[in-house]
Amino acid sequence: MIVTFYSYKGGVGRSFCLANVGVILARWGYRVLCVDWDLEAPGLHQYFTAAADGPGVVELIHAFANGESPDWDGAEISVEETAGGGSLSLVPAGRLDDGYPERVQRLDWEALYREDDLGSHLEDVRDRWAERYDFVLLDSRTGVTDIGGICTAQLPDLLALCFVANRQSLDGAADVARRASIARNALPYERFRVLTLPLLARLDSREEYHLAARWQASAAEAMQEFYDQWVPTGVGALSLIEQTTVPHVPVWSFGEEIPARTERGSNPQLVTYTFETIAALVARHLTNADELVRSRDEYVRVARQGYDPARPEPPSDPPAWSDDVRIAMWGPPRSGKTTLLNSLALAMRAEPGGSITAVDESALDFIVSAERDLAGARQFPAATAVSSRVRLQVDRSIPDPTWLDRLLRRPPRRRRPVQFRIDVLDPPGEAFLVAGSAQTEVLNSLVEADGLLLTIDPVGGNAGYEEFLPRLKLMMGERGRLIEGRLPYYVAVCVTKFDEPLVAAEAVQRGLAERGEIVPDQLAERYMESAGLIPYALKSYFLPDRIRYFVTSAVGGGNTGSGQPRNVVEPFFWLAQQTRRSQP
C-alpha cells in the first residue's frame, strides 16, 4: 500500500506524523519505505539522521529525462532493521549540495509527462515498490502543485490528509482531496479510487478543551464525505476524528525527534498513542473501523501482530442436497467479471449473519487471495488468463415474512438461515470473442452449467462477446436441451463498475438511484435499457422470464457511499434459488 501524507499548508506536522507512523509500522514487523517528495523543502532525512549526500528523487527524475535507467533501489538508505523482520528505508529528496535548487527548478513536470511519458515510468516504480515493501509512505509538497498531483492522484492508495484547526487548512485540504479524486478517475490506469484518512493535528485539548471539541466536530462535518468512502454504516465521523487527532505536545516541537522510538503507546495522553492508532488504520487498510471505535486497544493489537485475514476452514459436512449449483461467468475482457467474483468473499464477510466457506483447497486459496488483494492491498485481481473454477459454500440470513407481514405490507421481523453451494467457472473474456480451442473448451463447460452470470461494462466496450451464442445454441440443440427454441439457462445480467462516479451520477440524474445508493433490482432493467446496455441477442437466445438484472459495485465508492462491495451476492443467490427450484 502506498500512503501519501499531504497538507494544504505547512507547519501542521505532516512529516512528523509520517516519520512516527513509519517507525511504528517497521517495529511491528512491516517492511516500510519512506520517500521525501517535498522537493522544494526537503527535510524528512533529518528525522532519521540520514545524510542526504547521495542521489534522491530529483536526480532519479533527471536520469529518466536524460534517457537513462534510474536506479531507484540504489537510492534507498537503510534506516532501521527490527527484530520482528520489519525494516525502514528512505529515499531522500535529492543530493542537498549547492546545485540542488537549480536541479529542482529545471524539472518541467508537464513536459516530462507529455513528451517523456513519466507517468508510465512512475507506474513501473510503483509496481516495484509494491513487490518489495508492505507500505510506502510519501511526504508530499504542500499546496496545489504538479508534484502534489503526482503524490495525491497517481501514486497513492491512501491519502493521509493532515490539517490544523483553522478554516484555510481544513477547507484547503478537503478541496485538494476532491481534486485528487477527480484526477484519479481521469488516469489511464485501472485502479481503485484513492481513499482519504483525515488527520486533525496539533490540537491543544488540555488548555482549551471546549474549543478543541468544537473544532473536532467541525472537522468531522467537513470530512464526512471522505469517511463515507470506508467507514461502516452506524460509525460516526466524530468518533474517528477523536481517535486520530494528533495532540499538541510542546516538547516535540523542538528538533526532529521521533517519540515513537522512546514512548510506549499505552497512555492516551501521549502523542505516540495516537500515532499507533493511525498506524493500525494504515496497517489494516482502513478496514473494520467499527472495531476501532468499540475497542481501540484490540484493534491496534491485531495490527501489531501483522494483519492478515484468517484462513477459513473447509466445511466438515457438505449440504444435504446432492450437486453444487453450476454457474458460469460470462463477459468481455475488462468488464469486471473476475473482480465481481473476488468481491463475493468480502461481501459475505460484511453481511450480518453471512459467511462464505471454501469447499476445497483451491477455493481456500481463492478466498485468501481475494481478501488479500481487494481488502488488503486494494488491488484489482489479475485478468483471467485460463479458465478457473472455484467451489464455495454460502450461508446467509434472509427475511422470512409471515402472512401478516404480507397483509400489512410491513418489513418482516423474522429471518431464516439459507445455505447454497456454488461451483463457479471463470473463463477468460477473450474466449467469448474469438473462435478457437479456448472457446470450444468454454462451450463444453457451458453445456453443463445451470446458470450464467453476464457482466456488462458501462464504461468500456461490450461488443462481440455474444457471438459465441449460435455455437452454444447448436450444441444444446443437439443434446435436446432447448426450451421453446431458446437456451435453457437462468441468466443474471450485472452492470459492473457502479463505483465509477460518472456512471452513478447518470443513474441519479435519470431518477433511478438515490444519491448514496445503488440502483435497486426492480429498476435495474429500466436503467440498463435507458443506458443502452442490454444486448439485442440476450432476449433472442434466452427465455425472458429466466433473465434478471442487477446493478453491482464490487469495490464500493462512487455513488454508493461505501467502500464495501454492493449487491454482488444477490446475482449468485438468485441463480442458486432459481436453479434449485427448477430441479426435479
C-alpha positions as CSV (number, residue, x, y, z in Angstrom):
1,M,0.0,0.0,0.0
2,I,1.2,3.5,-0.9
3,V,0.2,6.3,1.5
4,T,0.7,9.9,0.8
5,F,0.9,12.3,3.7
6,Y,-0.4,15.7,2.5
7,S,-1.2,19.1,3.9
8,Y,-2.5,22.1,2.2
9,K,-0.5,24.4,4.4
10,G,2.9,23.9,6.1
11,G,3.5,23.7,9.8
12,V,0.9,21.1,10.5
13,G,3.3,18.3,11.5
14,R,2.9,16.2,8.3
15,S,6.5,14.9,8.2
16,F,6.4,14.4,11.9
17,C,3.3,12.2,11.6
18,L,4.8,10.2,8.7
19,A,8.1,9.6,10.5
20,N,6.4,8.2,13.6
21,V,3.9,6.1,11.7
22,G,6.8,4.7,9.6
23,V,8.8,3.7,12.7
24,I,5.8,2.1,14.4
25,L,4.9,0.0,11.3
26,A,8.6,-1.1,11.0
27,R,8.7,-2.1,14.6
28,W,5.5,-4.1,14.2
29,G,7.3,-6.2,11.6
30,Y,6.3,-4.5,8.3
31,R,8.7,-3.5,5.5
32,V,8.4,0.3,5.2
33,L,9.8,2.7,2.7
34,C,9.6,6.5,3.2
35,V,10.1,8.8,0.2
36,D,10.7,12.5,0.5
37,W,8.7,14.0,-2.3
38,D,8.7,17.5,-0.8
39,L,11.3,18.5,-3.3
40,E,11.2,22.3,-2.7
41,A,11.5,22.0,1.1
42,P,13.2,18.6,1.8
43,G,13.8,17.5,5.3
44,L,12.4,14.1,6.0
45,H,16.0,12.7,6.3
46,Q,16.5,14.9,9.4
47,Y,14.1,12.7,11.3
48,F,16.2,9.6,10.5
49,T,19.6,11.3,10.9
50,A,20.4,10.2,7.4
51,A,22.9,12.0,5.2
52,A,21.4,13.5,2.0
53,D,24.6,13.3,0.0
54,G,23.5,10.6,-2.4
55,P,21.0,10.6,-5.3
56,G,17.4,11.1,-4.5
57,V,14.1,11.7,-6.3
58,V,15.4,14.8,-8.1
59,E,18.4,13.0,-9.5
60,L,16.4,9.9,-10.4
61,I,13.8,12.0,-12.4
62,H,16.7,13.8,-14.2
63,A,18.2,10.5,-15.1
64,F,14.9,9.4,-16.6
65,A,14.6,12.6,-18.6
66,N,18.1,12.1,-20.0
67,G,17.2,8.7,-21.3
68,E,19.0,6.7,-18.6
69,S,17.6,3.9,-16.4
70,P,17.1,5.4,-12.9
71,D,18.3,3.1,-10.1
72,W,15.5,3.7,-7.5
73,D,16.6,0.7,-5.5
74,G,20.2,2.1,-5.2
75,A,18.9,5.4,-3.9
76,E,17.3,3.7,-0.8
77,I,19.0,4.3,2.6
78,S,18.6,1.7,5.2
79,V,17.4,3.4,8.4
80,E,16.3,0.6,10.7
81,E,16.1,-3.2,10.9
82,T,13.8,-4.6,13.6
83,A,13.9,-7.9,15.4
84,G,10.5,-8.9,14.1
85,G,11.6,-8.8,10.5
86,G,10.5,-5.3,9.8
87,S,12.6,-2.7,8.1
88,L,12.6,1.1,7.5
89,S,14.3,2.6,4.4
90,L,14.4,6.1,3.0
91,V,14.6,7.7,-0.5
92,P,15.6,11.3,0.1
93,A,14.5,14.2,-2.0
94,G,18.0,14.5,-3.5
95,R,21.6,15.3,-3.1
96,L,21.4,18.5,-1.0
97,D,24.5,20.3,-2.4
98,D,24.9,23.8,-3.8
99,G,23.4,22.6,-7.2
100,Y,20.2,21.1,-5.7
101,P,17.9,24.2,-6.1
102,E,18.9,24.6,-9.7
103,R,18.2,20.9,-10.4
104,V,14.7,21.2,-8.8
105,Q,13.9,24.3,-10.9
106,R,14.9,22.6,-14.1
107,L,12.3,19.9,-13.7
108,D,9.4,20.6,-16.2
109,W,6.8,18.2,-14.9
110,E,4.3,18.9,-17.7
111,A,6.8,18.2,-20.4
112,L,8.0,15.1,-18.6
113,Y,4.5,13.7,-18.6
114,R,3.6,14.8,-22.1
115,E,6.9,14.2,-24.0
116,D,8.7,11.6,-22.0
117,D,5.8,9.5,-20.6
118,L,7.0,9.9,-17.0
119,G,3.6,8.6,-15.9
120,S,4.3,5.1,-17.2
121,H,7.8,5.2,-15.6
122,L,6.3,6.0,-12.3
123,E,3.8,3.2,-12.7
124,D,6.8,0.8,-13.0
125,V,8.4,2.3,-9.9
126,R,5.1,1.9,-8.1
127,D,4.8,-1.8,-9.1
128,R,8.4,-2.3,-7.9
129,W,7.7,-0.7,-4.5
130,A,4.6,-2.9,-4.1
131,E,6.7,-6.0,-4.6
132,R,9.4,-5.1,-2.1
133,Y,7.5,-3.2,0.6
134,D,4.3,-3.6,2.7
135,F,3.9,0.2,3.0
136,V,5.4,3.1,1.1
137,L,4.9,6.5,2.8
138,L,5.3,9.6,0.6
139,D,5.9,13.0,2.1
140,S,4.2,15.4,-0.4
141,R,4.7,19.0,-1.2
142,T,2.1,21.4,0.3
143,G,-0.4,23.4,-1.7
144,V,-1.7,22.8,-5.2
145,T,1.3,21.8,-7.3
146,D,2.4,19.4,-10.1
147,I,4.3,17.4,-7.5
148,G,1.3,17.4,-5.2
149,G,-0.8,15.9,-8.1
150,I,1.7,13.1,-8.6
151,C,1.6,12.3,-4.9
152,T,-2.2,12.7,-4.3
153,A,-3.6,11.3,-7.6
154,Q,-1.3,8.9,-9.4
155,L,0.7,7.1,-6.8
156,P,-1.2,6.6,-3.6
157,D,-3.8,4.1,-2.5
158,L,-4.5,6.1,0.6
159,L,-4.3,9.9,1.2
160,A,-3.5,10.8,4.8
161,L,-4.8,14.4,4.9
162,C,-3.2,16.4,7.6
163,F,-4.7,19.8,8.7
164,V,-4.9,22.0,11.8
165,A,-7.8,23.8,13.5
166,N,-8.4,26.7,11.1
167,R,-10.6,27.1,8.0
168,Q,-7.8,27.7,5.5
169,S,-6.1,24.5,6.4
170,L,-9.3,22.4,6.7
171,D,-11.0,23.7,3.6
172,G,-7.9,23.7,1.5
173,A,-7.1,20.1,2.4
174,A,-10.6,19.0,1.7
175,D,-10.6,20.7,-1.7
176,V,-7.3,19.1,-2.7
177,A,-8.7,15.7,-1.7
178,R,-11.7,16.2,-4.0
179,R,-9.4,17.3,-6.9
180,A,-7.3,14.2,-6.3
181,S,-10.4,12.0,-6.6
182,I,-11.4,13.7,-9.9
183,A,-7.8,13.4,-11.3
184,R,-7.6,9.8,-10.2
185,N,-10.7,8.9,-12.2
186,A,-9.1,10.5,-15.3
187,L,-6.0,8.4,-15.1
188,P,-5.4,5.9,-18.0
189,Y,-4.7,3.2,-15.4
190,E,-7.3,0.8,-13.9
191,R,-7.1,1.4,-10.2
192,F,-9.2,1.8,-7.0
193,R,-10.3,5.2,-6.0
194,V,-7.9,6.8,-3.6
195,L,-9.2,6.7,0.0
196,T,-8.8,9.6,2.4
197,L,-7.9,9.4,6.1
198,P,-8.4,12.9,7.7
199,L,-5.9,13.7,10.4
200,L,-6.5,16.7,12.6
201,A,-3.1,17.7,14.0
202,R,-1.5,19.8,16.7
203,L,-4.8,20.3,18.6
204,D,-4.4,21.6,22.2
205,S,-7.2,19.9,24.1
206,R,-5.6,20.2,27.5
207,E,-5.8,24.0,27.9
208,E,-8.7,24.7,25.5
209,Y,-10.9,21.6,25.9
210,H,-14.3,23.1,24.8
211,L,-12.8,24.9,21.8
212,A,-10.9,21.8,20.7
213,A,-14.2,19.8,20.9
214,R,-15.9,22.3,18.7
215,W,-13.1,22.1,16.1
216,Q,-13.3,18.3,16.2
217,A,-17.0,18.5,15.4
218,S,-16.4,21.0,12.6
219,A,-13.7,18.7,11.1
220,A,-16.0,15.7,11.3
221,E,-18.7,17.6,9.4
222,A,-16.3,18.9,6.8
223,M,-14.7,15.5,6.2
224,Q,-17.8,13.4,6.3
225,E,-17.7,12.7,2.5
226,F,-14.3,11.1,2.9
227,Y,-15.2,8.9,5.8
228,D,-18.2,7.7,3.8
229,Q,-15.7,6.0,1.5
230,W,-14.7,3.5,4.1
231,V,-16.4,3.8,7.4
232,P,-19.2,1.2,8.1
233,T,-22.7,2.4,8.5
234,G,-23.5,3.5,12.0
235,V,-20.0,4.7,12.9
236,G,-19.9,8.5,13.3
237,A,-17.1,10.6,11.7
238,L,-16.7,12.4,15.0
239,S,-15.7,9.1,16.8
240,L,-13.0,8.6,14.2
241,I,-11.7,12.2,14.4
242,E,-11.5,11.8,18.2
243,Q,-9.4,8.6,17.8
244,T,-7.0,10.1,15.3
245,T,-6.5,13.7,16.5
246,V,-2.8,14.3,17.0
247,P,-2.4,16.3,20.2
248,H,-0.1,19.3,20.5
249,V,2.7,18.3,22.9
250,P,5.2,21.3,23.2
251,V,8.3,19.2,23.9
252,W,8.1,17.6,20.4
253,S,8.1,21.0,18.7
254,F,11.8,21.2,19.2
255,G,14.1,19.4,16.7
256,E,13.3,16.3,14.7
257,E,12.8,13.7,17.4
258,I,10.5,10.7,16.9
259,P,8.6,10.0,20.1
260,A,7.6,6.5,18.8
261,R,11.2,5.5,19.5
262,T,11.1,6.3,23.2
263,E,7.4,6.3,24.3
264,R,5.1,3.4,24.9
265,G,1.7,3.9,23.2
266,S,-0.4,2.7,26.2
267,N,-1.0,6.1,27.6
268,P,-3.8,8.1,25.8
269,Q,-2.2,11.3,26.9
270,L,1.0,10.6,24.8
271,V,1.3,11.5,21.2
272,T,2.5,8.0,20.4
273,Y,-0.8,6.6,21.5
274,T,-2.5,8.5,18.6
275,F,0.3,7.6,16.1
276,E,-0.2,3.9,17.0
277,T,-3.9,4.3,16.2
278,I,-3.1,5.9,12.9
279,A,-0.6,3.2,12.1
280,A,-3.1,0.5,12.9
281,L,-5.6,2.0,10.5
282,V,-2.9,2.0,7.8
283,A,-1.8,-1.5,8.6
284,R,-5.4,-2.7,8.4
285,H,-6.1,-0.8,5.2
286,L,-8.9,1.3,6.9
287,T,-11.0,-1.9,7.3
288,N,-13.3,-2.7,10.3
289,A,-13.3,0.9,11.7
290,D,-16.3,-0.1,13.9
291,E,-13.9,-2.4,15.8
292,L,-11.6,0.6,16.4
293,V,-14.4,2.5,17.9
294,R,-15.5,-0.4,20.1
295,S,-12.0,-1.4,21.3
296,R,-9.0,0.7,20.3
297,D,-6.5,-1.5,22.1
298,E,-7.8,-4.7,20.4
299,Y,-7.8,-3.0,17.0
300,V,-4.1,-2.0,17.5
301,R,-3.2,-5.4,18.9
302,V,-4.3,-7.1,15.7
303,A,-2.3,-4.6,13.5
304,R,0.7,-5.1,15.7
305,Q,0.7,-8.8,15.2
306,G,0.6,-8.4,11.4
307,Y,-2.8,-8.0,9.8
308,D,-3.8,-11.0,7.7
309,P,-7.3,-12.3,7.1
310,A,-7.8,-15.6,8.9
311,R,-7.7,-18.6,6.7
312,P,-11.1,-20.2,6.8
313,E,-11.5,-24.0,7.2
314,P,-13.4,-26.1,4.7
315,P,-16.8,-27.3,5.9
316,S,-16.8,-30.6,7.8
317,D,-20.3,-31.6,6.4
318,P,-21.5,-30.8,2.9
319,P,-25.0,-29.5,2.4
320,A,-27.8,-32.1,2.2
321,W,-28.6,-31.5,-1.5
322,S,-26.5,-33.5,-3.9
323,D,-24.9,-31.3,-6.5
324,D,-23.5,-27.8,-6.5
325,V,-25.2,-25.1,-8.5
326,R,-23.0,-24.7,-11.5
327,I,-22.6,-21.0,-12.5
328,A,-20.5,-19.8,-15.5
329,M,-19.2,-16.2,-15.5
330,W,-19.7,-14.6,-18.9
331,G,-18.4,-11.2,-20.1
332,P,-16.0,-9.4,-22.3
333,P,-12.4,-8.6,-21.3
334,R,-12.1,-5.8,-18.6
335,S,-15.8,-5.9,-17.8
336,G,-15.1,-6.6,-14.1
337,K,-16.1,-10.3,-14.3
338,T,-13.2,-11.6,-12.2
339,T,-13.3,-8.6,-9.8
340,L,-17.0,-9.3,-9.2
341,L,-16.4,-12.9,-8.3
342,N,-13.5,-12.0,-6.0
343,S,-15.6,-9.4,-4.2
344,L,-18.1,-12.1,-3.2
345,A,-15.9,-13.2,-0.3
346,L,-15.7,-9.6,1.1
347,A,-19.5,-9.0,0.6
348,M,-20.3,-12.1,2.6
349,R,-17.9,-11.2,5.4
350,A,-19.7,-7.8,5.7
351,E,-23.3,-9.2,5.6
352,P,-24.9,-9.8,9.1
353,G,-25.3,-13.5,9.7
354,G,-23.4,-14.3,6.5
355,S,-20.4,-16.4,5.8
356,I,-18.5,-17.9,2.9
357,T,-16.6,-21.1,3.2
358,A,-14.2,-23.0,0.9
359,V,-15.3,-26.4,-0.3
360,D,-11.8,-27.5,-1.3
361,E,-8.1,-26.3,-1.1
362,S,-8.2,-24.3,-4.4
363,A,-11.3,-22.4,-3.1
364,L,-9.4,-21.8,0.2
365,D,-6.6,-20.2,-1.8
366,F,-9.1,-18.2,-3.8
367,I,-10.8,-16.7,-0.6
368,V,-7.4,-15.8,1.0
369,S,-6.1,-14.2,-2.2
370,A,-9.4,-12.3,-2.8
371,E,-9.3,-10.8,0.7
372,R,-5.6,-10.0,0.4
373,D,-5.9,-8.2,-2.9
374,L,-9.2,-6.4,-2.6
375,A,-9.3,-5.7,1.2
376,G,-5.6,-5.8,1.9
377,A,-3.5,-4.5,-0.9
378,R,-6.5,-2.8,-2.6
379,Q,-5.5,-4.2,-5.9
380,F,-7.7,-5.5,-8.7
381,P,-7.2,-9.2,-9.3
382,A,-5.3,-10.1,-12.4
383,A,-7.3,-10.7,-15.5
384,T,-8.2,-14.4,-16.1
385,A,-5.7,-16.0,-18.4
386,V,-7.1,-19.6,-18.4
387,S,-10.4,-20.9,-17.2
388,S,-10.6,-21.5,-13.5
389,R,-13.2,-23.0,-11.1
390,V,-14.0,-22.2,-7.5
391,R,-16.4,-24.1,-5.2
392,L,-17.9,-22.1,-2.4
393,Q,-20.5,-22.6,0.3
394,V,-22.5,-19.6,1.2
395,D,-24.6,-19.1,4.3
396,R,-26.8,-16.1,4.8
397,S,-29.9,-15.0,6.7
398,I,-32.8,-13.7,4.7
399,P,-36.1,-12.1,5.6
400,D,-38.9,-14.6,6.3
401,P,-42.2,-12.7,6.0
402,T,-45.4,-14.1,7.7
403,W,-48.8,-13.9,6.2
404,L,-49.5,-10.9,8.5
405,D,-46.4,-9.1,7.2
406,R,-47.6,-9.6,3.7
407,L,-51.1,-8.5,4.6
408,L,-49.9,-5.3,6.3
409,R,-47.1,-4.8,3.7
410,R,-44.6,-4.3,6.5
411,P,-41.0,-5.3,6.7
412,P,-40.6,-8.9,8.0
413,R,-39.5,-9.2,11.6
414,R,-38.4,-12.8,11.3
415,R,-35.4,-14.1,9.4
416,R,-34.3,-17.6,8.3
417,P,-31.0,-19.2,7.5
418,V,-30.3,-20.5,4.0
419,Q,-27.3,-22.3,2.5
420,F,-26.2,-22.9,-1.0
421,R,-23.1,-24.2,-2.6
422,I,-21.9,-23.0,-6.0
423,D,-19.3,-24.2,-8.5
424,V,-18.3,-21.1,-10.5
425,L,-16.4,-21.2,-13.8
426,D,-14.5,-18.0,-14.7
427,P,-13.3,-18.2,-18.3
428,P,-11.0,-15.6,-19.9
429,G,-13.1,-12.8,-21.6
430,E,-11.2,-13.3,-24.8
431,A,-12.6,-16.8,-25.2
432,F,-16.1,-15.3,-25.9
433,L,-14.7,-13.2,-28.7
434,V,-12.6,-15.5,-30.8
435,A,-13.4,-18.9,-32.1
436,G,-10.8,-21.5,-31.4
437,S,-9.7,-24.1,-29.0
438,A,-10.2,-21.8,-25.9
439,Q,-13.8,-21.1,-26.9
440,T,-14.5,-24.7,-27.6
441,E,-13.3,-25.6,-24.2
442,V,-15.5,-23.0,-22.6
443,L,-18.5,-24.1,-24.7
444,N,-18.0,-27.7,-23.5
445,S,-18.1,-26.4,-19.9
446,L,-21.2,-24.2,-20.5
447,V,-23.2,-27.2,-21.7
448,E,-23.1,-28.5,-18.1
449,A,-23.8,-25.1,-16.4
450,D,-27.1,-24.4,-14.6
451,G,-26.9,-20.6,-14.9
452,L,-24.9,-17.8,-16.5
453,L,-23.7,-14.5,-14.8
454,L,-23.2,-11.9,-17.5
455,T,-21.1,-8.8,-16.7
456,I,-21.8,-5.6,-18.6
457,D,-19.3,-2.8,-18.6
458,P,-21.0,0.7,-18.5
459,V,-17.6,2.4,-19.2
460,G,-15.7,0.3,-21.7
461,G,-16.9,-1.6,-24.8
462,N,-19.1,-4.6,-24.8
463,A,-19.1,-5.6,-28.5
464,G,-18.7,-9.1,-29.7
465,Y,-19.0,-11.2,-26.6
466,E,-22.3,-12.6,-27.6
467,E,-21.1,-14.0,-31.0
468,F,-20.4,-17.5,-29.4
469,L,-24.2,-17.9,-28.7
470,P,-25.1,-19.5,-32.1
471,R,-22.4,-22.3,-31.4
472,L,-23.7,-22.8,-27.9
473,K,-27.3,-23.0,-29.2
474,L,-26.3,-25.6,-31.8
475,M,-24.6,-27.7,-29.2
476,M,-27.6,-27.5,-26.8
477,G,-30.0,-28.3,-29.6
478,E,-28.0,-31.4,-30.5
479,R,-28.5,-32.6,-26.9
480,G,-32.2,-31.8,-26.9
481,R,-31.8,-29.1,-24.2
482,L,-33.5,-26.2,-25.8
483,I,-36.8,-24.8,-24.4
484,E,-39.1,-23.2,-26.9
485,G,-36.2,-23.0,-29.2
486,R,-34.1,-21.0,-26.7
487,L,-31.2,-21.7,-24.4
488,P,-32.5,-23.1,-21.0
489,Y,-30.2,-21.1,-18.7
490,Y,-31.1,-18.7,-16.0
491,V,-29.1,-15.5,-16.7
492,A,-28.2,-12.9,-14.1
493,V,-27.2,-9.7,-16.0
494,C,-24.9,-7.5,-14.0
495,V,-23.9,-4.0,-14.7
496,T,-20.5,-3.6,-13.0
497,K,-18.4,-0.6,-12.0
498,F,-21.2,1.4,-10.4
499,D,-18.3,2.8,-8.3
500,E,-17.4,5.0,-11.3
501,P,-18.7,8.5,-10.3
502,L,-19.9,9.4,-13.7
503,V,-21.9,6.1,-14.0
504,A,-23.5,6.7,-10.6
505,A,-24.2,10.4,-11.4
506,E,-26.0,9.4,-14.6
507,A,-28.3,7.0,-12.8
508,V,-29.2,9.7,-10.2
509,Q,-29.9,12.2,-13.0
510,R,-32.3,9.8,-14.6
511,G,-34.1,9.3,-11.2
512,L,-33.2,5.6,-11.0
513,A,-31.0,5.8,-7.9
514,E,-30.8,8.0,-4.8
515,R,-27.6,9.8,-4.0
516,G,-25.5,7.4,-1.9
517,E,-27.4,4.3,-3.0
518,I,-27.2,1.8,-5.8
519,V,-29.9,1.2,-8.4
520,P,-32.5,-1.2,-6.8
521,D,-33.0,-4.5,-8.5
522,Q,-36.6,-3.7,-9.6
523,L,-35.3,-0.7,-11.6
524,A,-32.1,-2.4,-12.9
525,E,-33.6,-3.5,-16.3
526,R,-35.1,0.0,-16.8
527,Y,-31.7,1.5,-16.0
528,M,-29.8,-0.8,-18.5
529,E,-32.4,-0.1,-21.2
530,S,-32.1,3.7,-20.8
531,A,-28.3,3.5,-20.9
532,G,-28.4,1.2,-24.0
533,L,-26.6,-1.6,-22.1
534,I,-28.9,-4.6,-22.9
535,P,-27.5,-6.5,-25.9
536,Y,-30.1,-7.4,-28.6
537,A,-29.1,-11.1,-28.6
538,L,-30.0,-11.5,-24.9
539,K,-33.7,-11.8,-25.3
540,S,-33.4,-13.6,-28.7
541,Y,-31.4,-16.5,-27.2
542,F,-32.8,-16.8,-23.7
543,L,-36.3,-17.1,-22.2
544,P,-37.3,-13.6,-20.9
545,D,-38.7,-15.0,-17.7
546,R,-35.3,-16.6,-16.9
547,I,-33.4,-13.3,-17.1
548,R,-32.9,-10.9,-14.2
549,Y,-31.0,-7.7,-14.0
550,F,-28.7,-6.3,-11.3
551,V,-26.5,-3.2,-10.8
552,T,-23.4,-4.0,-8.8
553,S,-20.4,-2.3,-7.3
554,A,-17.5,-4.7,-6.5
555,V,-15.4,-2.1,-4.7
556,G,-17.9,0.3,-3.3
557,G,-17.3,4.1,-3.6
558,G,-18.8,6.2,-6.4
559,N,-22.5,6.9,-5.6
560,T,-22.8,4.1,-3.1
561,G,-21.1,6.0,-0.3
562,S,-19.3,2.9,0.9
563,G,-16.0,1.1,0.5
564,Q,-17.7,-2.3,0.7
565,P,-19.0,-4.4,-2.2
566,R,-22.6,-3.6,-3.1
567,N,-25.2,-6.0,-4.4
568,V,-22.7,-8.7,-5.5
569,V,-24.2,-11.5,-3.5
570,E,-27.7,-11.2,-5.0
571,P,-27.0,-12.4,-8.5
572,F,-25.3,-15.6,-7.2
573,F,-28.1,-16.1,-4.7
574,W,-30.9,-15.6,-7.3
575,L,-29.2,-18.1,-9.7
576,A,-28.9,-20.6,-6.9
577,Q,-32.6,-20.2,-5.9
578,Q,-33.9,-20.5,-9.5
579,T,-31.8,-23.5,-10.3
580,R,-32.7,-25.4,-7.2
581,R,-36.4,-24.7,-7.7
582,S,-36.3,-25.9,-11.3
583,Q,-34.5,-29.2,-10.3
584,P,-36.8,-32.2,-10.2
